Amino acid sequence: MRRRLYFLLPDLNGARGVVEQLLLARIEARHIHVLGKRDLDLEDLPTATVFQKTDVIHGAQLGALIGAALGALTGTLLITFPPGTATFQATTILVLVLVGTVFGIWVASLTGAAVPNTRLKRFEVSLEHGEILVMVDVPFGQQSHIAETVMLHSPKANFAGTEPTIPAFP
């Protein structure tokens, strides 16, 4: 399990210094995500992916839940009130739950990809003013050590908090 730490930096040089400190602290580059305002070229820094920038994961989770519920409801209604002379078995509910789940994930993740990440809403003003956000996923129990190391070696860094848990796959 990992925790996400947030650092705000005033410029690219500061962000580059923080990324170097994180790499020296043996944090893999795939666990470091840098985000700036939309038109900023982050050059060689590890940029945030669509998973960090948008609500695609939250959308997929919500879509799975709603799709499964609607599939179960539709299956139950088909068994209880079959149309015409058709008959349906109990497996109809299972099939419709699976179809609803997959369809819900697909539709909601597409919608979530168009919505900015709500967890980053508190950083919008800072990013628009040209600051750089560095997100780092650190192993549980090492967050205080990593935060102290970054703050000690990068005086321009502003520790902006932690996220209690992060998704397992992005």
Rosetta silent file (secondary structure, phi, psi, omega in degrees, C-alpha in Angstrom):
SEQUENCE: MRRRLYFLLPDLNGARGVVEQLLLARIEARHIHVLGKRDLDLEDLPTATVFQKTDVIHGAQLGALIGAALGALTGTLLITFPPGTATFQATTILVLVLVGTVFGIWVASLTGAAVPNTRLKRFEVSLEHGEILVMVDVPFGQQSHIAETVMLHSPKANFAGTEPTIPAFP
SCORE:     score description
SCORE:     0.000 S_00000001
   1 L     0.000  142.167 -178.217    0.000    0.000    0.000 S_00000001
   2 E  -125.267  158.532  173.560    1.221    3.465   -0.854 S_00000001
   3 E  -120.740  145.533  179.746    0.404    7.012    0.146 S_00000001
   4 E   -98.366  127.911  175.645    0.552    9.989   -2.149 S_00000001
   5 E  -105.034  143.652  179.011    2.510   13.059   -1.036 S_00000001
   6 E  -116.451  133.424  174.937    1.993   16.454   -2.665 S_00000001
   7 E  -129.343  133.862  174.642    4.662   19.139   -3.065 S_00000001
   8 E  -104.292  132.684 -179.659    4.174   22.557   -4.667 S_00000001
   9 E  -123.791  146.623 -177.139    7.183   24.187   -6.314 S_00000001
  10 L   -74.221  -23.403 -176.352    7.471   27.707   -7.716 S_00000001
  11 L  -153.700  176.842 -178.737    9.257   26.720  -10.950 S_00000001
  12 H   -65.722  -36.557  179.333   10.614   23.902  -13.117 S_00000001
  13 H   -62.716  -41.286  177.123   14.085   24.050  -11.563 S_00000001
  14 H   -64.044  -41.910  178.552   12.600   23.476   -8.107 S_00000001
  15 H   -64.607  -40.962  178.114   10.505   20.598   -9.409 S_00000001
  16 H   -61.365  -40.301  177.909   13.544   19.089  -11.099 S_00000001
  17 H   -63.785  -41.140  178.872   15.435   19.279   -7.780 S_00000001
  18 H   -65.785  -42.829  179.031   12.619   17.531   -5.913 S_00000001
  19 H   -61.722  -41.171  177.209   12.423   14.786   -8.537 S_00000001
  20 H   -61.600  -41.935  178.408   16.196   14.272   -8.243 S_00000001
  21 H   -63.978  -39.322  179.118   15.896   13.989   -4.445 S_00000001
  22 H   -65.712  -41.305  178.113   13.092   11.474   -4.800 S_00000001
  23 H   -65.278  -38.800  177.114   15.121    9.385   -7.233 S_00000001
  24 H   -66.931  -27.459  177.604   18.108    9.503   -4.855 S_00000001
  25 L   -82.995   10.534  177.246   15.766    8.339   -2.064 S_00000001
  26 L    67.403   33.669  170.337   15.097    5.263   -4.242 S_00000001
  27 L   -91.884  124.381 -178.407   11.585    6.206   -5.314 S_00000001
  28 L   -65.942  147.042 -178.341   11.028    4.775   -8.786 S_00000001
  29 H   -59.724  -28.933 -179.590   10.224    7.264  -11.551 S_00000001
  30 H   -69.823  -12.416  178.045    6.918    5.502  -12.218 S_00000001
  31 H  -101.557    8.053  179.341    5.763    6.634   -8.756 S_00000001
  32 E  -115.437  129.895 -177.714    6.551   10.308   -9.399 S_00000001
  33 E  -132.633  126.264 -177.716    4.034   12.481  -11.252 S_00000001
  34 E  -113.553  135.577 -178.006    4.574   16.137  -12.153 S_00000001
  35 E  -135.691  132.824  176.079    1.746   18.461  -13.142 S_00000001
  36 L  -128.736 -173.542  178.489    1.825   22.075  -14.266 S_00000001
  37 L   -68.623  161.447 -166.176   -0.601   24.382  -15.955 S_00000001
  38 L   -51.067  -44.600 -173.674   -1.970   23.179  -19.252 S_00000001
  39 L   -91.979    7.915 -177.046    0.402   24.891  -21.713 S_00000001
  40 L   -84.493  129.722  175.698    3.614   24.327  -19.701 S_00000001
  41 L   -85.533  115.792 -177.698    6.287   22.064  -21.189 S_00000001
  42 L   -85.593    3.809  176.766    7.597   19.871  -18.349 S_00000001
  43 L    54.033 -119.589 -173.599   10.560   18.779  -20.469 S_00000001
  44 L   -93.239    6.548 -179.650   12.192   15.637  -19.048 S_00000001
  45 L   -74.969  149.313  179.084   10.164   15.458  -15.821 S_00000001
  46 L   -70.629  104.628 -174.591    7.855   12.452  -15.298 S_00000001
  47 E   -76.647  152.892  177.345    4.501   13.941  -16.283 S_00000001
  48 L   -67.940  142.118  179.486    1.187   13.018  -14.721 S_00000001
  49 L   -90.293  179.703  178.068   -0.877   10.560  -16.726 S_00000001
  50 H   -60.768  -28.471  179.396   -4.569   10.647  -17.516 S_00000001
  51 H   -67.881  -33.661  178.282   -5.129    8.646  -14.317 S_00000001
  52 H   -85.807  -30.277 -175.307   -3.693   11.460  -12.177 S_00000001
  53 H   -82.492  -26.927 -172.835   -5.130   14.361  -14.204 S_00000001
  54 E  -123.548  176.704  178.359   -8.722   13.189  -14.533 S_00000001
  55 L   -96.788   32.794 -176.642  -11.468   11.379  -12.637 S_00000001
  56 H   -62.368  -38.693 -178.739  -11.334    8.313  -14.895 S_00000001
  57 H   -70.875  -46.728  177.841  -10.813    5.881  -11.981 S_00000001
  58 H   -59.660  -42.063  178.211  -13.538    7.386   -9.827 S_00000001
  59 H   -61.645  -43.168  179.798  -15.836    7.340  -12.855 S_00000001
  60 H   -63.895  -40.816  178.866  -15.094    3.688  -13.568 S_00000001
  61 H   -63.894  -46.519  179.640  -15.779    2.718   -9.943 S_00000001
  62 H   -64.785  -40.920  178.712  -19.050    4.617   -9.901 S_00000001
  63 H   -63.186  -38.749  178.259  -20.024    3.223  -13.314 S_00000001
  64 H   -63.412  -43.173 -179.524  -19.396   -0.345  -12.156 S_00000001
  65 H   -64.637  -50.027 -178.124  -21.602    0.164   -9.131 S_00000001
  66 H   -67.743  -41.847  179.382  -24.468    1.816  -11.008 S_00000001
  67 H   -62.310  -41.644  178.863  -24.211   -0.577  -13.973 S_00000001
  68 H   -65.168  -42.339 -179.892  -24.328   -3.636  -11.715 S_00000001
  69 H   -64.407  -44.301  179.223  -27.313   -2.265   -9.799 S_00000001
  70 H   -67.531  -35.629  175.825  -29.222   -1.445  -12.987 S_00000001
  71 H   -64.148  -42.285  178.454  -28.358   -4.857  -14.450 S_00000001
  72 H   -65.180  -42.037  179.060  -29.662   -6.598  -11.325 S_00000001
  73 H   -64.075  -45.274  179.649  -32.835   -4.523  -11.367 S_00000001
  74 H   -63.364  -43.474  178.314  -33.436   -5.179  -15.069 S_00000001
  75 H   -62.126  -42.241  178.740  -32.824   -8.916  -14.637 S_00000001
  76 H   -63.976  -42.394  178.839  -35.186   -9.093  -11.674 S_00000001
  77 H   -65.140  -38.606  178.730  -37.886   -7.229  -13.587 S_00000001
  78 H   -65.670  -37.064  179.014  -37.484   -9.527  -16.616 S_00000001
  79 H   -73.269  -40.509 -177.431  -37.881  -12.631  -14.465 S_00000001
  80 H   -72.749  -43.716 -178.180  -40.780  -11.198  -12.482 S_00000001
  81 L  -124.715   75.108 -177.693  -42.631   -9.628  -15.429 S_00000001
  82 L   -67.056  140.758  178.952  -41.499  -11.435  -18.598 S_00000001
  83 L   -74.457  131.139  178.532  -42.505   -9.754  -21.857 S_00000001
  84 L    60.132 -131.558 -177.743  -45.054  -11.740  -23.851 S_00000001
  85 L  -101.121    9.824 -179.120  -44.581  -15.494  -23.628 S_00000001
  86 L   -69.531  150.189  174.187  -40.821  -15.377  -22.973 S_00000001
  87 L  -127.035  142.016 -178.942  -39.384  -17.083  -19.918 S_00000001
  88 L  -125.629  147.049  178.028  -36.128  -16.197  -18.226 S_00000001
  89 L   -97.596  172.800 -178.502  -34.007  -18.132  -15.751 S_00000001
  90 L   -64.169  -24.128  178.330  -32.178  -16.813  -12.702 S_00000001
  91 H   -66.261  -17.162  176.411  -28.933  -16.688  -14.696 S_00000001
  92 H   -58.311  -40.337  179.610  -30.471  -13.759  -16.552 S_00000001
  93 H   -62.549  -46.103 -179.350  -29.794  -11.596  -13.509 S_00000001
  94 H   -61.058  -45.400 -179.628  -26.127  -12.639  -13.430 S_00000001
  95 H   -62.588  -44.681 -179.058  -25.663  -11.982  -17.145 S_00000001
  96 H   -69.886  -30.527  174.181  -27.322   -8.572  -16.936 S_00000001
  97 H   -64.543  -44.937  178.807  -25.257   -7.650  -13.851 S_00000001
  98 H   -64.105  -45.696  178.737  -22.068   -8.459  -15.787 S_00000001
  99 H   -62.988  -44.410  179.017  -23.228   -6.600  -18.896 S_00000001
 100 H   -62.783  -39.190  178.569  -24.346   -3.625  -16.811 S_00000001
 101 H   -64.005  -49.014 -179.934  -21.045   -3.539  -14.939 S_00000001
 102 H   -63.351  -45.154  179.552  -18.936   -3.577  -18.108 S_00000001
 103 H   -64.241  -41.348  178.786  -21.142   -1.012  -19.829 S_00000001
 104 H   -63.168  -42.545  177.419  -21.149    1.200  -16.723 S_00000001
 105 H   -61.610  -45.329 -177.837  -17.357    1.093  -16.446 S_00000001
 106 H   -62.146  -52.217 -176.674  -16.967    1.964  -20.121 S_00000001
 107 H   -66.849  -46.966 -176.065  -19.410    4.877  -20.179 S_00000001
 108 H   -70.369  -32.199  177.768  -18.463    6.363  -16.811 S_00000001
 109 H   -71.856  -34.005  173.909  -14.711    6.126  -17.405 S_00000001
 110 H   -64.093  -40.816  176.999  -15.116    7.964  -20.714 S_00000001
 111 H   -66.981  -43.204  179.821  -17.045   10.645  -18.878 S_00000001
 112 H   -64.057  -28.599  179.059  -14.492   10.724  -16.053 S_00000001
 113 L   -68.742  -18.540  179.885  -11.668   11.201  -18.550 S_00000001
 114 L   -95.100   -3.164 -176.940  -13.213   14.541  -19.508 S_00000001
 115 L  -110.164  131.127  176.852  -13.464   15.780  -15.901 S_00000001
 116 E   -61.277  150.522 -178.527  -10.448   17.156  -13.991 S_00000001
 117 L   -61.157  120.334 -177.931   -9.398   15.142  -10.960 S_00000001
 118 H   -68.464  -22.599  177.806  -11.479   16.348   -8.019 S_00000001
 119 H   -72.287  -18.119  179.482   -8.681   15.439   -5.590 S_00000001
 120 H   -99.481    6.141 -177.811   -6.496   18.079   -7.253 S_00000001
 121 H   -57.821  -36.192 -178.232   -9.110   20.825   -7.048 S_00000001
 122 H   -67.400  -14.918 -179.287   -7.323   22.447   -4.103 S_00000001
 123 H  -100.355   -1.156 -175.427   -4.245   22.979   -6.306 S_00000001
 124 H   -55.911  -47.319 -177.227   -6.037   24.647   -9.260 S_00000001
 125 H   -64.488  -44.363  179.164   -5.230   28.226   -8.245 S_00000001
 126 H   -61.643  -42.434 -179.982   -1.569   27.430   -7.571 S_00000001
 127 H   -65.830  -39.692  178.586   -1.216   25.636  -10.903 S_00000001
 128 H   -66.236  -26.098  177.483   -2.817   28.534  -12.781 S_00000001
 129 L   -86.021    7.505  173.978   -0.299   30.895  -11.159 S_00000001
 130 L    96.119    2.455  177.865    2.527   28.822  -12.643 S_00000001
 131 L   -74.758  161.357 -178.605    3.456   26.595   -9.721 S_00000001
 132 E  -113.546  133.117  177.646    4.379   22.955  -10.299 S_00000001
 133 E  -102.522  125.404  175.320    2.742   20.082   -8.426 S_00000001
 134 E  -110.825  121.410  177.984    4.858   17.015   -7.711 S_00000001
 135 E  -109.305  130.941 -179.759    2.914   13.936   -6.615 S_00000001
 136 E  -132.515  131.712  178.458    4.875   11.007   -5.255 S_00000001
 137 E   -97.685  112.629 -175.564    3.547    7.613   -4.228 S_00000001
 138 E  -113.590  151.710  177.397    5.624    6.329   -1.323 S_00000001
 139 E   -60.353  145.351  179.716    5.435    3.054    0.587 S_00000001
 140 L   -57.367  132.815 -179.850    3.297    3.186    3.694 S_00000001
 141 L    97.698  -15.725  179.661    5.414    4.156    6.687 S_00000001
 142 L  -104.558    1.038 -173.886    8.015    6.085    4.680 S_00000001
 143 H   -62.499  -40.160 -179.239    5.973    9.211    4.028 S_00000001
 144 H   -69.037  -39.409  178.465    7.448   11.266    6.886 S_00000001
 145 H   -63.201  -46.285 -179.051   11.024   10.279    5.960 S_00000001
 146 H   -65.545  -43.417  179.256   10.516   11.173    2.281 S_00000001
 147 H   -61.188  -43.412  179.112    8.770   14.471    3.135 S_00000001
 148 H   -64.556  -41.387  179.546   11.595   15.451    5.501 S_00000001
 149 H   -61.585  -46.262  179.903   14.251   14.536    2.930 S_00000001
 150 H   -63.567  -45.715 -177.940   12.586   16.637    0.238 S_00000001
 151 H   -65.886  -33.584  179.973   12.056   19.610    2.546 S_00000001
 152 H   -69.546  -42.208 -175.221   15.664   19.447    3.787 S_00000001
 153 H   -92.521  -15.360 -179.793   17.234   19.383    0.318 S_00000001
 154 L  -128.868   88.259 -176.413   14.716   21.587   -1.514 S_00000001
 155 L   -64.618  -20.553  179.162   13.962   24.731    0.515 S_00000001
 156 L   -78.894  -13.073 -177.081   11.607   26.024   -2.204 S_00000001
 157 L   -71.691  137.715  176.398    9.345   22.992   -1.800 S_00000001
 158 E  -115.137  110.427  179.211    6.036   23.512   -0.059 S_00000001
 159 E   -66.992  119.500 -173.248    4.680   20.282    1.443 S_00000001
 160 E  -107.708   13.179  174.198    1.021   20.338    0.439 S_00000001
 161 E   111.582 -176.584 -179.081   -0.270   17.272    2.265 S_00000001
 162 E  -128.879  162.952  172.063   -0.965   13.611    1.750 S_00000001
 163 E  -113.685  127.816 -173.323   -3.688   11.473    0.342 S_00000001
 164 L   -57.174  -43.723  178.847   -4.547    8.593    2.685 S_00000001
 165 L  -141.182  154.569  176.734   -4.760    5.928    0.005 S_00000001
 166 L  -124.430  158.237  178.118   -4.207    5.769   -3.707 S_00000001
 167 L   -61.163  149.571 -174.783   -5.625    3.368   -6.270 S_00000001
 168 L   -71.506  -31.186 -170.834   -3.662    0.159   -6.608 S_00000001
 169 L  -101.998  -23.817 -179.620   -3.138    0.174  -10.365 S_00000001
 170 L   -87.893    0.000    0.000   -2.258    3.589  -11.845 S_00000001
